[in-house]
Amino acid sequence: MPELPEVETVRRGLAPVLEGRRLKRAQARRPDLRFALPERFAARLEGAKVLKLDRRAKYLVAPLDTGESLVAHLGMSGRFTILAKRGTERPGEFYYADAPDPTHTHVVLETDRGDRIEYNDPRRFGYMTLIPTDDLEAHAYFASLGPEPLGNAFHAEHLSGAFAGKKQNVKATLLDQRIVAGLGNIYVCEALFRSSISPKRAAGRIAAARLELLTTTVRDVLNEAIEAGGSTLRDYATVDGALGYFQHRFKVYGREGEPCPTCAAPIVRIVQGGRSTFYCPKCQR
């Protein structure tokens, strides 16, 4: 599943063609994705002006001038492609993938400037809905989410309070969306390595100074990934159908048995909560 940097990369690619534009035409080629689309989905989008394009955790959120917001989640393989009059948009430098199969293009938006945005999802694990903008924070998708890891509310004091007394390992705790919104498996592994914290350590047994470092490394890893275009999760792609390349910079993720870039000890893979964790047992304590 795409993580926060991938979703942010998509947001940055879509924003220039959607923000401030009116949706001249909307088309839903099937009644559902992962979940059923809302009633009159296309009709409620047509004629609406996109006021801005935000991201909350792993959701794209587009407030409209109708009082509703278009909310989209990419799922496992959802991707947006921009087809503009001046050519296909390619925001950033990426490793370019094959064009998506048009038979899996399920939602199409056309703006008043003539740009066309296609949502393609072969597995249909992604979903879209329309929510009254004033009700977003109370909606089930958002009500229990913790602070954004790139926002001002994410800091060592927050983690200290959230981790207090927790016997659960720090890896699983950081993946809890109620504690930090949008963090995923890949970037938690990378941030813990940079912070020299073992993923097996109990969250409540991490000193304040190390939490300060952890918040900094979380931000650094995410920002670097965003600038690089995100990581590649098999068939995940950015808005232009391209694959990100941050995976080439991973220090531990996916590198089981390879030498640690710091001490040369073999990287170890364990399973925590059904997910692979990669770490250096020598550097991370």
N, C-alpha and C positions, 0 to 999 in steps of 0.2 A: 504494500500500500504506500502511495506517495506520502512523504512526511512534510513537515512544515516548510522547509526550503523549496521543495518542489511546488507546493501550492502557492507560495509567495512568488516563485518564478513565473508561474502561470498568471497570477494576478498582475504582475508588472508587465507582462506581455499583452494582456487583454485591456488594461486600463487605457492606453492611448486611443484605442478604437471604440471603446464603449463609454467612457466617462463623458458626460455632457451630450451624448448622442441620443436621438430618439429611435426607438425600434420600429422601423417601417413595416416589417413583416416578421412573424414568428411562426414556426412550423414544428409540431410534434408528430413524428412519424410513427409513433406507437403510444399506447395509453399509459405505459409504465416503463420505469427503469428498474432499479432494485425495488422501489416501492411505486405505487400508482401515482401518476402525476395529478396535481390538483385539478378540480373541475374547471373547464374553460381555460386551461393553462395558456395556450397560445393566444387566445382572444384577450386575456388579461394582460399579456405582455405587449401586444400590438398597440402602437401609439404611445407607449410609456417612454418617458425620458429617464435615462440612467444618470442619477445624480452623482454617484461615485462608485468605485469598486473597492471594497474592503476585504480583509481576511480575518476570520476569527478561528483560532486553532487551525484545523485542516479544512475549514469551510470557506468558500468564496461567498461574499455577501454584497449584493448590489441594491442599495436603496433606490426606489423608483419614485417619480413624482405623483404616482397614484396612491401613495401611502402604504404600499406593499414593498417588500424586499424579495428579490430573487435570491434564493440560497441554493448553492450547488456543492456537492461532495463528489470527488473524482473516483472514489472506490479503488479498485485494483488496477483498472486499465483505462479509465476515462481520460480523454484528452480533448482539448480545444484546438482547432485549427483556424487561423485567420486567413481569409482569402480577400485581399484588398485590390482595388483597381491598379495600384502601383506595384502589385506583386505580393507574393506570400511573405508575411512578416517573419523575421528571424531575429528576435531580441536576444542579443548576446552571442557568444561563441559556443556552439554545441557540436556534438558528434551526430550527424544527421541520419535519421532513420528512414525506412521506407514509408511511403504515404499510407495512411490508414485505409482499411477496406471500406469503401463507401456504403456497403450493405449494412454496416454497423453505425452509420451516422443517424442518430435518433432525434436530435434537436438542432434546428437551424434558425439563426437570428440574422436579420439584415437591418442595417442602420440607415438613417436618412442620408448618410454620406456615401452609401453604396457598398460599404464593407460587409462581408459575409462571415459569420462566426459559426462553425460547425462543431457540434459535440458528438464525438465518436466513442463508443464503448462496447467492445465485442463481448465482454462478460456481463455487462449490465449490473455491476456491483455499485456503480455510482448512483446518485439520486439528485433530484431537484424538487424544489417546492417554492411556494409563495407564502410569506408570513407577513402579517401587519408589522410595519417597521417599529411601531411603538411597543410591540409585544416581543421583540426579538430577545431581550435579556431574560425574559421569563419563560421562553419557549424551551421545551424539553431538550433540544439540541444544545442549548447554551447555558441554561440555568445553573448547572453544577460545575461549569468549567472554571479552572483556576486562572491565574494571571498569565498573560502572554510572556513567554521567555525573553522576548525582545522589548518588552514594555517596562515602564518605570516601577510597576508593582512587583516585579520579579527581582528579588535581592536576597542577600544572605539572611536577613532577619525573617523574611517570609519562610525560607527553607527551614530555618532553625525552629520556628513555631510549628510548621507542618511536620517536621521530622521528630519532634520531641516525643520521647518514649516509644518510638516505633521499633519493633523487633524485625520487621520486614526488611529484606535486603534493599539497598539503595537503588539498584537497577529497577526493580519492580515499582518502588515508590515513585521514582521519577517518571515512570510510564503512566502513573495514575493521573488522568486528565483533570481530576479535581484538585490536584496539587500544582501542576503546571500544564497549561493548555498547548497541545500541538506537538509535544516532544514524542519522538518515536524511537524504535529500537536502534537504528543505525547511529543516530547522533548522540544518543545516551551512551552507547559503547565508546564512541570517540571522545566525548567530553569526560567520561570517567577516566579514560587512559591519560588524557592531558592533565587531569587533576591528581593523578597517581592514587586514585581511590579504587579499591577492589569492589567489583560489582556484588560480591558476596557479603560485604560489610553491612551490618544493621544500620539503617538510616539514622536511628537515634543515637548512634555511637560515633558520629562524625563531628569533630571539633569545629568551633565557629570559624577559625582561620581557614580551614579546609573548605567550608561552605562558601566563604568569600571567593576562594579560588574557583570553586565549582561553578558558581553563577557566572563568573567571568568567562570560563572556558565554554560553557553552554552557549553564551552569546557569540563568542568568537567562532566556534564550530558552525553555528547556524548562519552567521553572516558570511563566512567564507563559502559555505555551500550555496547560499543564495547568489553570491557574486559569480560562482562557477556554473550556476545553472542547475544545481541540485544533483542528486545521485540517480543512477539508473536502476530501477527495479524491474528487470526483464523487459516488459513491453510498455513501461511507463514513458511518456514523452511530454515535452513542453508544448506550448500553444502552437508552434509551427511544425509539430510532428517530429521534433528533434529530441534526441536523448541527451540528458545532462552528462557531465563528465567529472563531477566531484568524486566519483567512486575511485578514480585514479589516485586520489590523495588520502585515502583511508589509511590510517596507521595500524589499526587492529581489525576492523570489521572485515569479515570474509577472508582473513589471512591465517587461518588455523595452520600451525606447524611452521609458518614462516618466521624468520628472526624478527624480534622486537626492534624497531628502529632506534631505540634508546640503548638497550643492553644486550641485544642479540639473542636473548633467551627465546625459545619457541612460543609463539602466540597460542593460547589455549582456547578451545571452544567448549562451553558448557551450555546446558539448557536450563533456563529459568522461566517459569510460568509459560512453558510451551514455546519459548522463543530462544533463538541462538544468541548467546553472549560470547563476545570475543574479548580477551584481555591478556595482559602480561602478568603472570603471578609473581614475578620478581619485582617489577616496578610498581605495581598496584597493591597497596596494603590497606 
